[in-house]
Amino acid sequence: MPILPTLSTSFIVLSGILVAIGWIQIAKGKYKAHKNTMIAASISALLFFIIYLSRTIFVGNTSFGGPDNIKTYYTIFLIFHITLATGGAILGVVTLVLAFKRRIDRHRKMGPITSIVWFFTAITGVAVYLLLYVFYKGGETTSLIKAILGT
């Protein structure tokens, strides 16, 4: 298993688990524990993003190496995942900002939506990882820098 994709996927899974724990904590009225858990979930998601972005810039993205007859389905699924992840990240930042600004009424409304989007982001992220590195051998990987410089 390639270490960086495995590591980054582990952080996104951890983030999803921490969000679930935070959801349980807030339902039980454990506000301080909820805050700390959600900060940890955010840090985990940020670590995922830093590893993913670094790998994309310096190593590149791995293309789908599975059968051609499912490549189109994989691509559609990947686009769905990327859209979900982008939306989830934006919702996450907005939800955190609302909490830190003590706009708790709006935070309470946004939190469950953000959490559900994040759960689906984590699940689809794991599916992408499995399709790229476990179920099928990954295709070519090209560095973004090499692609830009044409080398």
Chimera marker file (.cmm) of the C-alpha trace (Angstrom):
<marker_set name="trace">
<marker id="1" x="0.000" y="0.000" z="0.000" r="1" g="1" b="0" radius="0.5"/>
<marker id="2" x="1.335" y="3.429" z="-0.866" r="1" g="1" b="0" radius="0.5"/>
<marker id="3" x="2.042" y="5.278" z="2.359" r="1" g="1" b="0" radius="0.5"/>
<marker id="4" x="0.846" y="8.826" z="1.591" r="1" g="1" b="0" radius="0.5"/>
<marker id="5" x="-2.604" y="7.889" z="0.233" r="1" g="1" b="0" radius="0.5"/>
<marker id="6" x="-3.029" y="5.424" z="3.100" r="1" g="1" b="0" radius="0.5"/>
<marker id="7" x="-2.001" y="8.064" z="5.632" r="1" g="1" b="0" radius="0.5"/>
<marker id="8" x="-4.214" y="10.777" z="4.185" r="1" g="1" b="0" radius="0.5"/>
<marker id="9" x="-7.196" y="8.418" z="3.972" r="1" g="1" b="0" radius="0.5"/>
<marker id="10" x="-6.610" y="7.420" z="7.594" r="1" g="1" b="0" radius="0.5"/>
<marker id="11" x="-6.855" y="11.072" z="8.626" r="1" g="1" b="0" radius="0.5"/>
<marker id="12" x="-10.141" y="11.559" z="6.785" r="1" g="1" b="0" radius="0.5"/>
<marker id="13" x="-11.549" y="8.410" z="8.421" r="1" g="1" b="0" radius="0.5"/>
<marker id="14" x="-10.378" y="9.672" z="11.811" r="1" g="1" b="0" radius="0.5"/>
<marker id="15" x="-12.025" y="13.008" z="11.096" r="1" g="1" b="0" radius="0.5"/>
<marker id="16" x="-15.335" y="11.303" z="10.306" r="1" g="1" b="0" radius="0.5"/>
<marker id="17" x="-15.151" y="9.206" z="13.482" r="1" g="1" b="0" radius="0.5"/>
<marker id="18" x="-14.401" y="12.301" z="15.554" r="1" g="1" b="0" radius="0.5"/>
<marker id="19" x="-17.349" y="14.151" z="14.008" r="1" g="1" b="0" radius="0.5"/>
<marker id="20" x="-19.602" y="11.226" z="15.001" r="1" g="1" b="0" radius="0.5"/>
<marker id="21" x="-18.222" y="11.318" z="18.552" r="1" g="1" b="0" radius="0.5"/>
<marker id="22" x="-18.750" y="15.082" z="18.655" r="1" g="1" b="0" radius="0.5"/>
<marker id="23" x="-22.338" y="14.621" z="17.543" r="1" g="1" b="0" radius="0.5"/>
<marker id="24" x="-22.955" y="12.197" z="20.423" r="1" g="1" b="0" radius="0.5"/>
<marker id="25" x="-21.257" y="14.549" z="22.879" r="1" g="1" b="0" radius="0.5"/>
<marker id="26" x="-23.402" y="17.533" z="21.935" r="1" g="1" b="0" radius="0.5"/>
<marker id="27" x="-26.552" y="15.406" z="22.170" r="1" g="1" b="0" radius="0.5"/>
<marker id="28" x="-25.525" y="14.587" z="25.755" r="1" g="1" b="0" radius="0.5"/>
<marker id="29" x="-24.873" y="18.266" z="26.540" r="1" g="1" b="0" radius="0.5"/>
<marker id="30" x="-21.108" y="17.833" z="26.854" r="1" g="1" b="0" radius="0.5"/>
<marker id="31" x="-20.252" y="21.193" z="25.281" r="1" g="1" b="0" radius="0.5"/>
<marker id="32" x="-16.558" y="21.405" z="26.207" r="1" g="1" b="0" radius="0.5"/>
<marker id="33" x="-15.877" y="17.823" z="25.071" r="1" g="1" b="0" radius="0.5"/>
<marker id="34" x="-17.828" y="18.519" z="21.858" r="1" g="1" b="0" radius="0.5"/>
<marker id="35" x="-15.731" y="21.607" z="21.155" r="1" g="1" b="0" radius="0.5"/>
<marker id="36" x="-12.444" y="19.763" z="21.722" r="1" g="1" b="0" radius="0.5"/>
<marker id="37" x="-13.518" y="16.762" z="19.646" r="1" g="1" b="0" radius="0.5"/>
<marker id="38" x="-14.659" y="18.916" z="16.741" r="1" g="1" b="0" radius="0.5"/>
<marker id="39" x="-11.382" y="20.857" z="16.824" r="1" g="1" b="0" radius="0.5"/>
<marker id="40" x="-9.548" y="17.506" z="16.692" r="1" g="1" b="0" radius="0.5"/>
<marker id="41" x="-11.783" y="16.437" z="13.778" r="1" g="1" b="0" radius="0.5"/>
<marker id="42" x="-10.933" y="19.683" z="11.975" r="1" g="1" b="0" radius="0.5"/>
<marker id="43" x="-7.211" y="19.212" z="12.564" r="1" g="1" b="0" radius="0.5"/>
<marker id="44" x="-7.467" y="15.658" z="11.235" r="1" g="1" b="0" radius="0.5"/>
<marker id="45" x="-9.261" y="16.912" z="8.123" r="1" g="1" b="0" radius="0.5"/>
<marker id="46" x="-6.630" y="19.625" z="7.706" r="1" g="1" b="0" radius="0.5"/>
<marker id="47" x="-3.829" y="17.038" z="7.980" r="1" g="1" b="0" radius="0.5"/>
<marker id="48" x="-5.581" y="15.014" z="5.281" r="1" g="1" b="0" radius="0.5"/>
<marker id="49" x="-5.714" y="18.088" z="3.047" r="1" g="1" b="0" radius="0.5"/>
<marker id="50" x="-2.059" y="19.019" z="3.635" r="1" g="1" b="0" radius="0.5"/>
<marker id="51" x="-0.886" y="15.482" z="2.801" r="1" g="1" b="0" radius="0.5"/>
<marker id="52" x="-3.201" y="15.255" z="-0.208" r="1" g="1" b="0" radius="0.5"/>
<marker id="53" x="-2.174" y="18.649" z="-1.559" r="1" g="1" b="0" radius="0.5"/>
<marker id="54" x="1.551" y="17.988" z="-0.993" r="1" g="1" b="0" radius="0.5"/>
<marker id="55" x="1.317" y="14.638" z="-2.729" r="1" g="1" b="0" radius="0.5"/>
<marker id="56" x="-0.634" y="16.162" z="-5.618" r="1" g="1" b="0" radius="0.5"/>
<marker id="57" x="1.914" y="18.933" z="-6.115" r="1" g="1" b="0" radius="0.5"/>
<marker id="58" x="5.129" y="16.946" z="-5.661" r="1" g="1" b="0" radius="0.5"/>
<marker id="59" x="4.204" y="13.394" z="-6.669" r="1" g="1" b="0" radius="0.5"/>
<marker id="60" x="1.043" y="13.840" z="-8.694" r="1" g="1" b="0" radius="0.5"/>
<marker id="61" x="-2.326" y="12.227" z="-8.974" r="1" g="1" b="0" radius="0.5"/>
<marker id="62" x="-2.784" y="8.546" z="-9.662" r="1" g="1" b="0" radius="0.5"/>
<marker id="63" x="-5.074" y="7.713" z="-12.547" r="1" g="1" b="0" radius="0.5"/>
<marker id="64" x="-7.605" y="4.896" z="-12.357" r="1" g="1" b="0" radius="0.5"/>
<marker id="65" x="-5.940" y="1.603" z="-13.225" r="1" g="1" b="0" radius="0.5"/>
<marker id="66" x="-9.009" y="-0.604" z="-13.205" r="1" g="1" b="0" radius="0.5"/>
<marker id="67" x="-10.902" y="-2.051" z="-16.166" r="1" g="1" b="0" radius="0.5"/>
<marker id="68" x="-11.827" y="0.338" z="-18.959" r="1" g="1" b="0" radius="0.5"/>
<marker id="69" x="-15.489" y="-0.718" z="-18.808" r="1" g="1" b="0" radius="0.5"/>
<marker id="70" x="-15.885" y="0.881" z="-15.338" r="1" g="1" b="0" radius="0.5"/>
<marker id="71" x="-13.569" y="3.859" z="-15.813" r="1" g="1" b="0" radius="0.5"/>
<marker id="72" x="-16.467" y="6.156" z="-16.750" r="1" g="1" b="0" radius="0.5"/>
<marker id="73" x="-18.369" y="5.138" z="-13.601" r="1" g="1" b="0" radius="0.5"/>
<marker id="74" x="-15.265" y="5.705" z="-11.500" r="1" g="1" b="0" radius="0.5"/>
<marker id="75" x="-14.776" y="9.167" z="-13.022" r="1" g="1" b="0" radius="0.5"/>
<marker id="76" x="-18.395" y="10.148" z="-12.322" r="1" g="1" b="0" radius="0.5"/>
<marker id="77" x="-18.029" y="8.850" z="-8.753" r="1" g="1" b="0" radius="0.5"/>
<marker id="78" x="-14.753" y="10.754" z="-8.328" r="1" g="1" b="0" radius="0.5"/>
<marker id="79" x="-16.354" y="14.003" z="-9.532" r="1" g="1" b="0" radius="0.5"/>
<marker id="80" x="-19.209" y="13.416" z="-7.063" r="1" g="1" b="0" radius="0.5"/>
<marker id="81" x="-16.673" y="12.838" z="-4.260" r="1" g="1" b="0" radius="0.5"/>
<marker id="82" x="-14.649" y="15.951" z="-5.135" r="1" g="1" b="0" radius="0.5"/>
<marker id="83" x="-17.815" y="18.079" z="-5.230" r="1" g="1" b="0" radius="0.5"/>
<marker id="84" x="-18.966" y="16.624" z="-1.915" r="1" g="1" b="0" radius="0.5"/>
<marker id="85" x="-15.528" y="17.148" z="-0.343" r="1" g="1" b="0" radius="0.5"/>
<marker id="86" x="-15.351" y="20.753" z="-1.520" r="1" g="1" b="0" radius="0.5"/>
<marker id="87" x="-18.833" y="21.483" z="-0.233" r="1" g="1" b="0" radius="0.5"/>
<marker id="88" x="-18.081" y="19.669" z="3.026" r="1" g="1" b="0" radius="0.5"/>
<marker id="89" x="-14.902" y="21.664" z="3.552" r="1" g="1" b="0" radius="0.5"/>
<marker id="90" x="-16.708" y="24.961" z="2.960" r="1" g="1" b="0" radius="0.5"/>
<marker id="91" x="-19.562" y="23.931" z="5.267" r="1" g="1" b="0" radius="0.5"/>
<marker id="92" x="-17.013" y="22.830" z="7.859" r="1" g="1" b="0" radius="0.5"/>
<marker id="93" x="-15.213" y="26.172" z="7.865" r="1" g="1" b="0" radius="0.5"/>
<marker id="94" x="-18.500" y="28.094" z="8.040" r="1" g="1" b="0" radius="0.5"/>
<marker id="95" x="-19.774" y="25.877" z="10.877" r="1" g="1" b="0" radius="0.5"/>
<marker id="96" x="-16.530" y="26.319" z="12.833" r="1" g="1" b="0" radius="0.5"/>
<marker id="97" x="-16.526" y="30.084" z="12.333" r="1" g="1" b="0" radius="0.5"/>
<marker id="98" x="-20.123" y="30.275" z="13.571" r="1" g="1" b="0" radius="0.5"/>
<marker id="99" x="-19.138" y="28.315" z="16.695" r="1" g="1" b="0" radius="0.5"/>
<marker id="100" x="-16.075" y="30.433" z="17.428" r="1" g="1" b="0" radius="0.5"/>
<marker id="101" x="-18.048" y="33.636" z="16.914" r="1" g="1" b="0" radius="0.5"/>
<marker id="102" x="-20.600" y="32.252" z="19.395" r="1" g="1" b="0" radius="0.5"/>
<marker id="103" x="-23.415" y="32.347" z="16.831" r="1" g="1" b="0" radius="0.5"/>
<marker id="104" x="-24.716" y="29.141" z="18.356" r="1" g="1" b="0" radius="0.5"/>
<marker id="105" x="-28.262" y="29.242" z="16.880" r="1" g="1" b="0" radius="0.5"/>
<marker id="106" x="-26.861" y="29.231" z="13.334" r="1" g="1" b="0" radius="0.5"/>
<marker id="107" x="-24.134" y="26.752" z="14.331" r="1" g="1" b="0" radius="0.5"/>
<marker id="108" x="-26.829" y="24.352" z="15.623" r="1" g="1" b="0" radius="0.5"/>
<marker id="109" x="-28.654" y="24.570" z="12.308" r="1" g="1" b="0" radius="0.5"/>
<marker id="110" x="-25.527" y="24.101" z="10.185" r="1" g="1" b="0" radius="0.5"/>
<marker id="111" x="-23.815" y="21.432" z="12.312" r="1" g="1" b="0" radius="0.5"/>
<marker id="112" x="-26.031" y="18.454" z="11.453" r="1" g="1" b="0" radius="0.5"/>
<marker id="113" x="-25.979" y="19.287" z="7.733" r="1" g="1" b="0" radius="0.5"/>
<marker id="114" x="-22.208" y="19.712" z="7.770" r="1" g="1" b="0" radius="0.5"/>
<marker id="115" x="-21.770" y="16.442" z="9.674" r="1" g="1" b="0" radius="0.5"/>
<marker id="116" x="-23.885" y="14.441" z="7.234" r="1" g="1" b="0" radius="0.5"/>
<marker id="117" x="-22.034" y="15.894" z="4.241" r="1" g="1" b="0" radius="0.5"/>
<marker id="118" x="-18.726" y="15.115" z="5.974" r="1" g="1" b="0" radius="0.5"/>
<marker id="119" x="-19.757" y="11.505" z="6.680" r="1" g="1" b="0" radius="0.5"/>
<marker id="120" x="-20.533" y="10.991" z="2.993" r="1" g="1" b="0" radius="0.5"/>
<marker id="121" x="-17.272" y="12.711" z="2.060" r="1" g="1" b="0" radius="0.5"/>
<marker id="122" x="-15.308" y="10.331" z="4.285" r="1" g="1" b="0" radius="0.5"/>
<marker id="123" x="-17.169" y="7.272" z="2.968" r="1" g="1" b="0" radius="0.5"/>
<marker id="124" x="-16.725" y="8.224" z="-0.678" r="1" g="1" b="0" radius="0.5"/>
<marker id="125" x="-13.077" y="9.134" z="0.005" r="1" g="1" b="0" radius="0.5"/>
<marker id="126" x="-12.437" y="5.650" z="1.352" r="1" g="1" b="0" radius="0.5"/>
<marker id="127" x="-14.186" y="4.185" z="-1.701" r="1" g="1" b="0" radius="0.5"/>
<marker id="128" x="-11.921" y="6.209" z="-4.025" r="1" g="1" b="0" radius="0.5"/>
<marker id="129" x="-8.868" y="5.017" z="-2.089" r="1" g="1" b="0" radius="0.5"/>
<marker id="130" x="-10.015" y="1.382" z="-2.312" r="1" g="1" b="0" radius="0.5"/>
<marker id="131" x="-10.667" y="1.672" z="-6.052" r="1" g="1" b="0" radius="0.5"/>
<marker id="132" x="-7.292" y="3.315" z="-6.713" r="1" g="1" b="0" radius="0.5"/>
<marker id="133" x="-4.995" y="1.324" z="-4.450" r="1" g="1" b="0" radius="0.5"/>
<marker id="134" x="-6.657" y="-1.835" z="-3.122" r="1" g="1" b="0" radius="0.5"/>
<marker id="135" x="-9.144" y="-3.305" z="-5.589" r="1" g="1" b="0" radius="0.5"/>
<marker id="136" x="-7.144" y="-2.282" z="-8.663" r="1" g="1" b="0" radius="0.5"/>
<marker id="137" x="-3.548" y="-1.310" z="-9.247" r="1" g="1" b="0" radius="0.5"/>
<marker id="138" x="-3.289" y="2.446" z="-9.706" r="1" g="1" b="0" radius="0.5"/>
<marker id="139" x="-2.573" y="3.863" z="-13.125" r="1" g="1" b="0" radius="0.5"/>
<marker id="140" x="0.133" y="6.373" z="-13.996" r="1" g="1" b="0" radius="0.5"/>
<marker id="141" x="1.074" y="9.125" z="-11.551" r="1" g="1" b="0" radius="0.5"/>
<marker id="142" x="2.318" y="12.413" z="-12.911" r="1" g="1" b="0" radius="0.5"/>
<marker id="143" x="3.656" y="15.294" z="-10.848" r="1" g="1" b="0" radius="0.5"/>
<marker id="144" x="1.690" y="18.508" z="-11.117" r="1" g="1" b="0" radius="0.5"/>
<marker id="145" x="4.989" y="20.405" z="-11.297" r="1" g="1" b="0" radius="0.5"/>
<marker id="146" x="6.176" y="18.154" z="-14.144" r="1" g="1" b="0" radius="0.5"/>
<marker id="147" x="2.865" y="18.604" z="-15.911" r="1" g="1" b="0" radius="0.5"/>
<marker id="148" x="3.072" y="22.395" z="-15.611" r="1" g="1" b="0" radius="0.5"/>
<marker id="149" x="6.732" y="22.599" z="-16.647" r="1" g="1" b="0" radius="0.5"/>
<marker id="150" x="6.296" y="20.036" z="-19.399" r="1" g="1" b="0" radius="0.5"/>
<marker id="151" x="9.225" y="17.865" z="-18.241" r="1" g="1" b="0" radius="0.5"/>
<link id1="1" id2="2" r="1" g="1" b="0" radius="0.2"/>
<link id1="2" id2="3" r="1" g="1" b="0" radius="0.2"/>
<link id1="3" id2="4" r="1" g="1" b="0" radius="0.2"/>
<link id1="4" id2="5" r="1" g="1" b="0" radius="0.2"/>
<link id1="5" id2="6" r="1" g="1" b="0" radius="0.2"/>
<link id1="6" id2="7" r="1" g="1" b="0" radius="0.2"/>
<link id1="7" id2="8" r="1" g="1" b="0" radius="0.2"/>
<link id1="8" id2="9" r="1" g="1" b="0" radius="0.2"/>
<link id1="9" id2="10" r="1" g="1" b="0" radius="0.2"/>
<link id1="10" id2="11" r="1" g="1" b="0" radius="0.2"/>
<link id1="11" id2="12" r="1" g="1" b="0" radius="0.2"/>
<link id1="12" id2="13" r="1" g="1" b="0" radius="0.2"/>
<link id1="13" id2="14" r="1" g="1" b="0" radius="0.2"/>
<link id1="14" id2="15" r="1" g="1" b="0" radius="0.2"/>
<link id1="15" id2="16" r="1" g="1" b="0" radius="0.2"/>
<link id1="16" id2="17" r="1" g="1" b="0" radius="0.2"/>
<link id1="17" id2="18" r="1" g="1" b="0" radius="0.2"/>
<link id1="18" id2="19" r="1" g="1" b="0" radius="0.2"/>
<link id1="19" id2="20" r="1" g="1" b="0" radius="0.2"/>
<link id1="20" id2="21" r="1" g="1" b="0" radius="0.2"/>
<link id1="21" id2="22" r="1" g="1" b="0" radius="0.2"/>
<link id1="22" id2="23" r="1" g="1" b="0" radius="0.2"/>
<link id1="23" id2="24" r="1" g="1" b="0" radius="0.2"/>
<link id1="24" id2="25" r="1" g="1" b="0" radius="0.2"/>
<link id1="25" id2="26" r="1" g="1" b="0" radius="0.2"/>
<link id1="26" id2="27" r="1" g="1" b="0" radius="0.2"/>
<link id1="27" id2="28" r="1" g="1" b="0" radius="0.2"/>
<link id1="28" id2="29" r="1" g="1" b="0" radius="0.2"/>
<link id1="29" id2="30" r="1" g="1" b="0" radius="0.2"/>
<link id1="30" id2="31" r="1" g="1" b="0" radius="0.2"/>
<link id1="31" id2="32" r="1" g="1" b="0" radius="0.2"/>
<link id1="32" id2="33" r="1" g="1" b="0" radius="0.2"/>
<link id1="33" id2="34" r="1" g="1" b="0" radius="0.2"/>
<link id1="34" id2="35" r="1" g="1" b="0" radius="0.2"/>
<link id1="35" id2="36" r="1" g="1" b="0" radius="0.2"/>
<link id1="36" id2="37" r="1" g="1" b="0" radius="0.2"/>
<link id1="37" id2="38" r="1" g="1" b="0" radius="0.2"/>
<link id1="38" id2="39" r="1" g="1" b="0" radius="0.2"/>
<link id1="39" id2="40" r="1" g="1" b="0" radius="0.2"/>
<link id1="40" id2="41" r="1" g="1" b="0" radius="0.2"/>
<link id1="41" id2="42" r="1" g="1" b="0" radius="0.2"/>
<link id1="42" id2="43" r="1" g="1" b="0" radius="0.2"/>
<link id1="43" id2="44" r="1" g="1" b="0" radius="0.2"/>
<link id1="44" id2="45" r="1" g="1" b="0" radius="0.2"/>
<link id1="45" id2="46" r="1" g="1" b="0" radius="0.2"/>
<link id1="46" id2="47" r="1" g="1" b="0" radius="0.2"/>
<link id1="47" id2="48" r="1" g="1" b="0" radius="0.2"/>
<link id1="48" id2="49" r="1" g="1" b="0" radius="0.2"/>
<link id1="49" id2="50" r="1" g="1" b="0" radius="0.2"/>
<link id1="50" id2="51" r="1" g="1" b="0" radius="0.2"/>
<link id1="51" id2="52" r="1" g="1" b="0" radius="0.2"/>
<link id1="52" id2="53" r="1" g="1" b="0" radius="0.2"/>
<link id1="53" id2="54" r="1" g="1" b="0" radius="0.2"/>
<link id1="54" id2="55" r="1" g="1" b="0" radius="0.2"/>
<link id1="55" id2="56" r="1" g="1" b="0" radius="0.2"/>
<link id1="56" id2="57" r="1" g="1" b="0" radius="0.2"/>
<link id1="57" id2="58" r="1" g="1" b="0" radius="0.2"/>
<link id1="58" id2="59" r="1" g="1" b="0" radius="0.2"/>
<link id1="59" id2="60" r="1" g="1" b="0" radius="0.2"/>
<link id1="60" id2="61" r="1" g="1" b="0" radius="0.2"/>
<link id1="61" id2="62" r="1" g="1" b="0" radius="0.2"/>
<link id1="62" id2="63" r="1" g="1" b="0" radius="0.2"/>
<link id1="63" id2="64" r="1" g="1" b="0" radius="0.2"/>
<link id1="64" id2="65" r="1" g="1" b="0" radius="0.2"/>
<link id1="65" id2="66" r="1" g="1" b="0" radius="0.2"/>
<link id1="66" id2="67" r="1" g="1" b="0" radius="0.2"/>
<link id1="67" id2="68" r="1" g="1" b="0" radius="0.2"/>
<link id1="68" id2="69" r="1" g="1" b="0" radius="0.2"/>
<link id1="69" id2="70" r="1" g="1" b="0" radius="0.2"/>
<link id1="70" id2="71" r="1" g="1" b="0" radius="0.2"/>
<link id1="71" id2="72" r="1" g="1" b="0" radius="0.2"/>
<link id1="72" id2="73" r="1" g="1" b="0" radius="0.2"/>
<link id1="73" id2="74" r="1" g="1" b="0" radius="0.2"/>
<link id1="74" id2="75" r="1" g="1" b="0" radius="0.2"/>
<link id1="75" id2="76" r="1" g="1" b="0" radius="0.2"/>
<link id1="76" id2="77" r="1" g="1" b="0" radius="0.2"/>
<link id1="77" id2="78" r="1" g="1" b="0" radius="0.2"/>
<link id1="78" id2="79" r="1" g="1" b="0" radius="0.2"/>
<link id1="79" id2="80" r="1" g="1" b="0" radius="0.2"/>
<link id1="80" id2="81" r="1" g="1" b="0" radius="0.2"/>
<link id1="81" id2="82" r="1" g="1" b="0" radius="0.2"/>
<link id1="82" id2="83" r="1" g="1" b="0" radius="0.2"/>
<link id1="83" id2="84" r="1" g="1" b="0" radius="0.2"/>
<link id1="84" id2="85" r="1" g="1" b="0" radius="0.2"/>
<link id1="85" id2="86" r="1" g="1" b="0" radius="0.2"/>
<link id1="86" id2="87" r="1" g="1" b="0" radius="0.2"/>
<link id1="87" id2="88" r="1" g="1" b="0" radius="0.2"/>
<link id1="88" id2="89" r="1" g="1" b="0" radius="0.2"/>
<link id1="89" id2="90" r="1" g="1" b="0" radius="0.2"/>
<link id1="90" id2="91" r="1" g="1" b="0" radius="0.2"/>
<link id1="91" id2="92" r="1" g="1" b="0" radius="0.2"/>
<link id1="92" id2="93" r="1" g="1" b="0" radius="0.2"/>
<link id1="93" id2="94" r="1" g="1" b="0" radius="0.2"/>
<link id1="94" id2="95" r="1" g="1" b="0" radius="0.2"/>
<link id1="95" id2="96" r="1" g="1" b="0" radius="0.2"/>
<link id1="96" id2="97" r="1" g="1" b="0" radius="0.2"/>
<link id1="97" id2="98" r="1" g="1" b="0" radius="0.2"/>
<link id1="98" id2="99" r="1" g="1" b="0" radius="0.2"/>
<link id1="99" id2="100" r="1" g="1" b="0" radius="0.2"/>
<link id1="100" id2="101" r="1" g="1" b="0" radius="0.2"/>
<link id1="101" id2="102" r="1" g="1" b="0" radius="0.2"/>
<link id1="102" id2="103" r="1" g="1" b="0" radius="0.2"/>
<link id1="103" id2="104" r="1" g="1" b="0" radius="0.2"/>
<link id1="104" id2="105" r="1" g="1" b="0" radius="0.2"/>
<link id1="105" id2="106" r="1" g="1" b="0" radius="0.2"/>
<link id1="106" id2="107" r="1" g="1" b="0" radius="0.2"/>
<link id1="107" id2="108" r="1" g="1" b="0" radius="0.2"/>
<link id1="108" id2="109" r="1" g="1" b="0" radius="0.2"/>
<link id1="109" id2="110" r="1" g="1" b="0" radius="0.2"/>
<link id1="110" id2="111" r="1" g="1" b="0" radius="0.2"/>
<link id1="111" id2="112" r="1" g="1" b="0" radius="0.2"/>
<link id1="112" id2="113" r="1" g="1" b="0" radius="0.2"/>
<link id1="113" id2="114" r="1" g="1" b="0" radius="0.2"/>
<link id1="114" id2="115" r="1" g="1" b="0" radius="0.2"/>
<link id1="115" id2="116" r="1" g="1" b="0" radius="0.2"/>
<link id1="116" id2="117" r="1" g="1" b="0" radius="0.2"/>
<link id1="117" id2="118" r="1" g="1" b="0" radius="0.2"/>
<link id1="118" id2="119" r="1" g="1" b="0" radius="0.2"/>
<link id1="119" id2="120" r="1" g="1" b="0" radius="0.2"/>
<link id1="120" id2="121" r="1" g="1" b="0" radius="0.2"/>
<link id1="121" id2="122" r="1" g="1" b="0" radius="0.2"/>
<link id1="122" id2="123" r="1" g="1" b="0" radius="0.2"/>
<link id1="123" id2="124" r="1" g="1" b="0" radius="0.2"/>
<link id1="124" id2="125" r="1" g="1" b="0" radius="0.2"/>
<link id1="125" id2="126" r="1" g="1" b="0" radius="0.2"/>
<link id1="126" id2="127" r="1" g="1" b="0" radius="0.2"/>
<link id1="127" id2="128" r="1" g="1" b="0" radius="0.2"/>
<link id1="128" id2="129" r="1" g="1" b="0" radius="0.2"/>
<link id1="129" id2="130" r="1" g="1" b="0" radius="0.2"/>
<link id1="130" id2="131" r="1" g="1" b="0" radius="0.2"/>
<link id1="131" id2="132" r="1" g="1" b="0" radius="0.2"/>
<link id1="132" id2="133" r="1" g="1" b="0" radius="0.2"/>
<link id1="133" id2="134" r="1" g="1" b="0" radius="0.2"/>
<link id1="134" id2="135" r="1" g="1" b="0" radius="0.2"/>
<link id1="135" id2="136" r="1" g="1" b="0" radius="0.2"/>
<link id1="136" id2="137" r="1" g="1" b="0" radius="0.2"/>
<link id1="137" id2="138" r="1" g="1" b="0" radius="0.2"/>
<link id1="138" id2="139" r="1" g="1" b="0" radius="0.2"/>
<link id1="139" id2="140" r="1" g="1" b="0" radius="0.2"/>
<link id1="140" id2="141" r="1" g="1" b="0" radius="0.2"/>
<link id1="141" id2="142" r="1" g="1" b="0" radius="0.2"/>
<link id1="142" id2="143" r="1" g="1" b="0" radius="0.2"/>
<link id1="143" id2="144" r="1" g="1" b="0" radius="0.2"/>
<link id1="144" id2="145" r="1" g="1" b="0" radius="0.2"/>
<link id1="145" id2="146" r="1" g="1" b="0" radius="0.2"/>
<link id1="146" id2="147" r="1" g="1" b="0" radius="0.2"/>
<link id1="147" id2="148" r="1" g="1" b="0" radius="0.2"/>
<link id1="148" id2="149" r="1" g="1" b="0" radius="0.2"/>
<link id1="149" id2="150" r="1" g="1" b="0" radius="0.2"/>
<link id1="150" id2="151" r="1" g="1" b="0" radius="0.2"/>
</marker_set>
